Amino acid sequence: MRLGVLDVGSNTVHLLVVDAHPGARPLPAHSHKADLRLAQLLDPAGAIGPDGVDRLVATVREAMEAAEDKGVEEVLPFATSAVREATNADEVLARVREETGVDLQVLSGEEEAKLTFLAARRWFGWSAGKLLVLDIGGGSLEIAYGMDEEPDCAVSLPLGAGRLTAAWLPKDPPDPSDVKALRRHVRAQIARTVGEFARFGAPDHIVATSKTFKQLARLAGAARSADGLYVQRELKRKSLEDWVPRLAAMTTHERAELPGVSDGRAGQLLAGALVAEGAMDLFGVESVEICPWALREGVILRRLDHLPPAA
């Protein structure tokens, strides 16, 4: 069947269309993406303002029209931290439902971590052993660890690249004192969780997902996305530590000219790099392998698990 997953994230609203059936890997058929940046549209009270809600409704409507055009049989719509933590989340969800017919399911941070972990486990397989999975989104950082498809430990921290940029790095280029303050904040937050994972022992394989990690790996010399999904890509902590001060000295425009960095993500790349560096350092990780699959694929895989086998 042709499935669609509609991901209302902190940075983008992304419709991914795949051809899939139980027991087979989902094959991407179409992608429809809009940069909405909900995490940066929150007012001082933490609510998504009227303009943001209007834009969200219009974007969801466009995505559903695209899904219909592509012959999607079922759309799996979900929202993550930006909607989850908005003080007017119920009103936003009701408005989307009334005007588009889409009932967005709000994932908890733990659910995000578990679904991303599932995607990484299916991608790398059982031979990868105990997995540690790191995922930096626009609104949150997810960390999960385990041997099976359900992680033994999964946490979500409010350390998304978009959220941190809006709250901690108002200047362009950023003020060095702001960068130092953000670095301290990030490491203090991550350090609180390290003990929860340490009791399970050392992982056999460390994996990173998300656009932030992919762009950082590209800066460090990893293959381009155009080279395909099956090219192995990694990010070494040493390379990341070399890049952080360079990114901190650049303007958003200068970062956007770097290889693999999009205009829409350039502004928040430094915050994402500080989170990645902090997580790798505090967890004692020298290198991570980039996983092409993440939350959206996890949602699709979980849905396929509940379909009857093909005849």
Secondary structure by P-SEA (a helix, b strand, c coil): cbbbbbbbccccbbbbbbbccccccccccbbbbbbccccccccccccccaaaaaaaaaaaaaaaaaaaaacccccccccccccccccaaaaaaaaaaaacccbbbbbcaaaaaaaaaaaaaaaccccccbbbbbbbcccbbbbbbbccccccbbbbccccaaaaaacccccccccaaaaaaaaaaaaaaaaaccccccccccccbbbbbcaaaaaaaaaaccccccccccccccccaaaaaaaaaaaaaccaaaaaaccccccccccaaaaaaaaaaaaaaaacccbbbbbcccaaaaaaaaaaaaccccc
